[in-house]
Amino acid sequence: MRIMKGVNKIPGGIMVVPLFIAAAINTFIPDILNIGTMTTAFFSKAGTATLIGMALFCTGTQLKIKETPEVLKRGFVLLIAKFLAGFIIGLLVGKFGGAAGFFGISALAIYSAVTNSNAGLYIALMGDYGDKKDIGAVSILALNDGPFMTMIALGASGAADIPVMIVVSTIVPMIVGCILGNLDDEISQFFRSGTIIAVPMFSFCLGAAINFNMIFASGFSGILLGIITVVCSGGLSILADRYILKRPGYAGAAISTAAANAVATPAAVALAVPALADVVPAATAQIATAVIFTAIFSPMLTAWVAKKFGCPKYDNLKVEELL
């Protein structure tokens, strides 16, 4: 059977296919992932952080100290572009639509989904289309994991410690890998394939947190929120990638996602801003649908941008053809 050949024909297939297999299992027979011990640790959402940490460590072994400024630049530019997309749209919805928003989508739902991105999916797509510096930029993009950026957008207080801990917890595996890789080139060689090997494994774990029934709970408004997330945040991030970073734009397309952890953001924000509690149930269902929608369409957008404007994968193929 030519399983890998079929998977590779799908945009971001090495990430998308395991994710959707796991989501289907979690939707229809969820108990099978929670039988305990090694099975649950490896195949359920419990394994996500460990496997992403493994991918970041392996990526770190490939980075050279002199490449750090470029990694930081790429990360911050994309982070700011992603945030601005959500902030501007949320601001307009809140100003003209009030608490109810437009089409049932509140400003809280937009802030939570659009300013957030799926770090695991980004790593997977960069493993396919990008380079080690693109993957390294996730240490900065991790700032939009969770409620911090949403809190900033809403003008809330009390979250000042969140970014520090997120950055530290995300960057430590990469720093350790970077130190070891720079001390000994044989270590760098040994872990070279580790990043791409980890992708289908942590993608399955990400999928294990998704339930397709979420779509029915939110209806059209959830799908619309997914469209807004892909089109608006992806569009602005691609422009920033192309015209500020002077790069092809595929990395900007890869953060046009909403991460699974964004589903919990409205409830977390409501703890700091109790006045928003009434819109939390609808926002939660809508974001859950946006997570599924972006997991499908963001890889397609990334593949299209990479093919149209270039990426290391296609550039290397062209070189091989010339040889």
C-alpha positions as CSV (number, residue, x, y, z in Angstrom):
1,M,0.0,0.0,0.0
2,R,1.3,3.5,-0.9
3,I,-0.1,5.2,2.2
4,M,2.6,7.9,2.4
5,K,2.3,8.8,-1.2
6,G,-1.4,9.4,-0.8
7,V,-0.9,11.4,2.3
8,N,1.7,13.6,0.7
9,K,-0.8,14.5,-2.1
10,I,-2.9,16.3,0.5
11,P,-1.8,19.9,1.5
12,G,-0.2,19.5,4.9
13,G,-1.3,15.9,4.7
14,I,1.3,14.6,7.2
15,M,-0.5,16.8,9.8
16,V,-4.1,16.9,8.5
17,V,-4.7,13.2,8.0
18,P,-3.6,12.1,11.5
19,L,-5.5,15.0,13.0
20,F,-8.8,14.1,11.3
21,I,-8.5,10.4,12.0
22,A,-8.1,11.3,15.7
23,A,-11.0,13.8,15.5
24,A,-13.2,11.1,14.0
25,I,-12.3,8.6,16.7
26,N,-12.9,11.3,19.4
27,T,-16.3,12.1,17.9
28,F,-17.6,8.6,17.5
29,I,-15.6,6.3,19.9
30,P,-13.8,8.6,22.3
31,D,-13.4,6.1,25.1
32,I,-10.9,4.1,23.0
33,L,-8.3,6.9,23.4
34,N,-8.7,7.0,27.2
35,I,-8.1,3.3,28.2
36,G,-5.1,4.4,30.2
37,T,-1.3,4.1,30.5
38,M,0.8,4.3,27.3
39,T,-2.2,4.4,24.9
40,T,-3.7,7.5,26.5
41,A,-0.3,9.1,27.0
42,F,0.6,8.7,23.4
43,F,-2.6,8.9,21.4
44,S,-4.9,11.3,23.4
45,K,-4.7,15.0,23.9
46,A,-2.5,14.3,26.9
47,G,0.5,13.7,24.7
48,T,0.3,17.0,22.8
49,A,2.6,19.1,24.9
50,T,5.3,16.4,25.2
51,L,5.4,15.7,21.4
52,I,5.4,19.4,20.5
53,G,8.2,19.8,23.0
54,M,10.1,17.0,21.3
55,A,9.7,18.8,17.9
56,L,10.9,22.1,19.3
57,F,14.0,20.4,20.9
58,C,14.9,18.7,17.6
59,T,14.4,22.0,15.8
60,G,16.7,23.7,18.3
61,T,19.5,21.3,17.5
62,Q,19.4,22.6,13.9
63,L,19.6,26.3,14.8
64,K,22.9,28.1,14.9
65,I,23.4,31.0,17.3
66,K,23.9,33.5,14.5
67,E,20.4,32.7,13.2
68,T,18.6,33.8,16.4
69,P,17.9,37.4,15.3
70,E,16.2,36.2,12.1
71,V,14.1,33.8,14.1
72,L,13.0,36.5,16.4
73,K,12.2,38.9,13.6
74,R,10.0,36.4,11.7
75,G,8.2,35.5,14.9
76,F,7.4,39.0,16.1
77,V,6.3,40.3,12.7
78,L,3.9,37.4,12.2
79,L,2.7,37.7,15.8
80,I,1.9,41.4,15.5
81,A,0.1,40.9,12.1
82,K,-2.0,38.1,13.5
83,F,-2.9,40.2,16.5
84,L,-3.8,43.3,14.5
85,A,-6.1,41.3,12.3
86,G,-8.2,40.2,15.2
87,F,-8.0,43.5,17.1
88,I,-9.2,45.6,14.2
89,I,-12.1,43.3,13.3
90,G,-13.1,42.8,16.9
91,L,-12.9,46.5,17.5
92,L,-15.3,47.2,14.6
93,V,-17.7,44.5,15.6
94,G,-17.8,45.7,19.2
95,K,-18.2,49.3,18.2
96,F,-21.0,48.8,15.6
97,G,-22.6,45.5,16.7
98,G,-22.5,45.9,20.4
99,A,-22.5,42.9,22.8
100,A,-24.4,40.7,20.3
101,G,-22.0,41.5,17.5
102,F,-22.9,40.6,13.9
103,F,-24.6,37.4,12.7
104,G,-24.3,36.2,16.3
105,I,-20.5,36.6,16.4
106,S,-19.4,38.7,19.3
107,A,-16.2,40.7,19.6
108,L,-15.1,38.2,22.3
109,A,-15.4,35.3,19.8
110,I,-13.4,37.3,17.2
111,Y,-10.6,38.3,19.6
112,S,-10.3,34.8,20.9
113,A,-10.2,33.0,17.6
114,V,-8.5,35.5,15.2
115,T,-5.6,36.6,17.5
116,N,-4.8,33.0,18.4
117,S,-3.0,30.4,16.2
118,N,-2.3,26.7,16.2
119,A,1.4,26.2,17.0
120,G,1.3,22.5,16.3
121,L,-0.2,23.0,12.8
122,Y,2.2,25.8,12.1
123,I,5.2,23.6,13.0
124,A,3.8,20.8,10.8
125,L,3.3,23.1,7.8
126,M,6.8,24.7,8.3
127,G,8.3,21.2,8.5
128,D,6.7,20.6,5.1
129,Y,7.2,24.0,3.3
130,G,9.5,26.1,5.5
131,D,12.9,26.0,7.0
132,K,14.3,25.6,10.6
133,K,14.1,29.4,11.2
134,D,10.4,29.3,10.3
135,I,9.9,26.6,12.9
136,G,12.0,28.4,15.4
137,A,9.7,31.4,15.1
138,V,7.0,29.4,17.0
139,S,8.8,30.3,20.2
140,I,7.5,33.9,19.7
141,L,4.2,33.0,18.1
142,A,3.5,31.0,21.3
143,L,2.6,34.4,22.9
144,N,-0.8,34.1,21.3
145,D,-1.5,30.7,22.8
146,G,-4.2,31.2,25.4
147,P,-6.1,34.2,26.5
148,F,-3.2,36.8,26.8
149,M,-3.7,38.5,23.4
150,T,-7.4,38.4,23.9
151,M,-7.1,40.1,27.2
152,I,-4.9,42.8,25.7
153,A,-7.4,43.4,22.9
154,L,-10.2,43.7,25.4
155,G,-8.2,46.0,27.7
156,A,-8.5,43.5,30.6
157,S,-6.0,43.3,33.5
158,G,-4.5,40.6,35.6
159,A,-2.7,38.6,32.9
160,A,0.7,40.1,33.1
161,D,2.4,36.9,34.1
162,I,1.0,34.8,31.2
163,P,3.3,35.8,28.4
164,V,6.5,35.3,30.5
165,M,5.5,31.7,31.4
166,I,4.3,30.9,27.9
167,V,7.6,32.1,26.4
168,V,9.7,30.3,29.0
169,S,7.8,27.0,28.7
170,T,7.9,27.1,25.0
171,I,11.5,28.2,24.4
172,V,13.3,26.1,26.9
173,P,13.3,22.8,24.8
174,M,14.5,24.8,21.8
175,I,17.2,26.5,23.8
176,V,18.5,23.2,25.2
177,G,18.5,21.7,21.7
178,C,20.3,24.8,20.3
179,I,23.0,24.6,23.0
180,L,23.6,20.9,22.4
181,G,23.5,21.3,18.6
182,N,26.0,24.1,18.7
183,L,28.4,22.3,21.1
184,D,28.5,19.1,19.0
185,D,27.6,18.8,15.3
186,E,27.0,15.1,15.6
187,I,24.1,15.8,18.0
188,S,22.7,18.2,15.4
189,Q,23.0,15.5,12.7
190,F,21.4,12.8,15.0
191,F,18.3,14.9,15.7
192,R,17.9,16.3,12.2
193,S,14.9,14.2,11.2
194,G,13.2,14.5,14.6
195,T,11.0,17.5,13.9
196,I,9.2,15.9,10.9
197,I,9.0,12.5,12.7
198,A,7.1,14.2,15.6
199,V,4.6,15.9,13.3
200,P,2.1,13.1,12.6
201,M,2.3,12.0,16.3
202,F,1.4,15.4,17.9
203,S,-1.1,16.1,15.1
204,F,-3.0,12.9,16.1
205,C,-3.0,14.2,19.7
206,L,-4.3,17.6,18.6
207,G,-7.1,15.9,16.7
208,A,-8.0,13.9,19.8
209,A,-9.2,17.2,21.4
210,I,-11.6,17.9,18.5
211,N,-15.2,16.8,18.2
212,F,-17.1,17.2,14.9
213,N,-20.4,17.7,16.8
214,M,-19.0,21.2,17.7
215,I,-20.0,22.3,14.1
216,F,-23.7,21.5,14.7
217,A,-23.7,23.4,18.0
218,S,-22.6,26.7,16.4
219,G,-24.2,26.5,13.0
220,F,-23.4,29.1,10.3
221,S,-21.9,31.6,12.8
222,G,-19.1,29.2,13.6
223,I,-18.3,28.6,10.0
224,L,-18.3,32.3,9.4
225,L,-15.9,32.9,12.2
226,G,-13.6,30.3,10.6
227,I,-13.8,32.1,7.3
228,I,-12.9,35.4,9.0
229,T,-10.0,33.8,10.8
230,V,-8.5,32.3,7.6
231,V,-9.2,35.2,5.3
232,C,-8.5,38.2,7.5
233,S,-5.7,37.0,9.7
234,G,-4.2,34.9,6.9
235,G,-4.4,37.8,4.5
236,L,-2.7,40.4,6.8
237,S,-0.1,37.9,7.9
238,I,0.8,36.9,4.3
239,L,1.1,40.6,3.4
240,A,3.4,41.1,6.5
241,D,5.4,38.1,5.5
242,R,5.9,39.2,1.9
243,Y,6.3,43.0,2.3
244,I,7.9,43.4,5.7
245,L,9.9,40.2,6.0
246,K,10.5,40.1,2.2
247,R,9.6,36.4,2.2
248,P,7.2,34.3,0.0
249,G,4.3,34.4,2.5
250,Y,3.7,30.8,3.3
251,A,4.6,31.3,7.0
252,G,1.9,34.0,7.2
253,A,-0.6,31.7,5.6
254,A,0.3,29.0,8.1
255,I,-0.8,31.1,11.1
256,S,-4.3,31.7,9.7
257,T,-5.6,29.2,12.2
258,A,-7.5,29.0,15.5
259,A,-5.9,26.7,18.0
260,A,-7.9,24.1,20.1
261,N,-7.0,25.9,23.3
262,A,-8.8,29.0,22.0
263,V,-12.0,27.2,22.9
264,A,-11.3,27.8,26.5
265,T,-10.4,31.5,26.1
266,P,-13.9,33.0,26.4
267,A,-14.4,31.4,29.8
268,A,-11.0,32.4,30.9
269,V,-11.5,36.0,29.8
270,A,-15.0,36.1,31.5
271,L,-13.3,35.4,34.8
272,A,-11.4,38.7,34.4
273,V,-14.3,40.6,32.7
274,P,-17.6,39.2,34.3
275,A,-19.7,41.5,32.0
276,L,-18.8,39.2,29.1
277,A,-20.2,36.0,30.7
278,D,-23.4,36.1,28.7
279,V,-21.7,35.6,25.4
280,V,-19.3,32.9,26.5
281,P,-21.5,29.8,25.6
282,A,-22.1,31.0,22.0
283,A,-18.5,32.2,21.6
284,T,-17.2,28.9,22.8
285,A,-19.2,26.8,20.3
286,Q,-18.3,29.2,17.4
287,I,-14.6,29.0,18.2
288,A,-14.7,25.2,18.3
289,T,-16.1,25.2,14.8
290,A,-13.5,27.8,13.7
291,V,-10.8,25.4,15.0
292,I,-12.1,22.6,12.8
293,F,-12.6,24.9,9.8
294,T,-9.1,26.4,9.9
295,A,-7.5,23.0,10.4
296,I,-9.0,22.1,7.0
297,F,-8.5,25.3,5.0
298,S,-5.3,26.9,6.4
299,P,-3.1,24.0,5.1
300,M,-4.8,24.5,1.7
301,L,-4.1,28.3,1.8
302,T,-0.5,27.6,2.8
303,A,0.0,25.1,0.0
304,W,-1.4,27.6,-2.5
305,V,0.8,30.4,-1.4
306,A,3.9,28.2,-1.3
307,K,3.2,26.9,-4.8
308,K,2.5,30.4,-6.2
309,F,5.3,32.4,-4.5
310,G,7.8,29.7,-3.6
311,C,9.1,28.0,-0.5
312,P,12.2,25.9,0.4
313,K,10.4,22.7,-0.6
314,Y,9.6,23.8,-4.2
315,D,12.8,25.7,-4.6
316,N,14.8,22.5,-3.7
317,L,12.7,20.5,-6.2
318,K,13.6,23.0,-8.9
319,V,17.3,22.8,-8.1
320,E,17.1,19.0,-8.2
321,E,15.4,19.2,-11.6
322,L,18.2,21.4,-13.0
323,L,20.8,18.9,-11.8
